[in-house]
């Protein structure tokens, strides 16, 4: 996906399916974005709050740009939740 300059932008457990043969598939590409080149950035606000990379969340405060690393962040959050059963960051109440 990233080799083709495509961002998923909403990686979360609900969008990862494991087939009977243990093949992993990403689903729900409703928020995907094709970047113009490998160093491309976008600034559209989208995604699921607990899995948002900081650079996407900063977009709520101004003109933040992000790239492929946002999907890597979301994957890291998924792995953290799998290992600890807790989100790495909790919002203040």
Secondary structure, DSSP 8 states (H G I E B T S, - for coil): -GGGTEE-----GGGEEE-TT--EEE---TT-EE-SSTT--B----S-GGG--HHHHGGGGS---B-THHHHHHHHHHHHHHHHSS-S-----
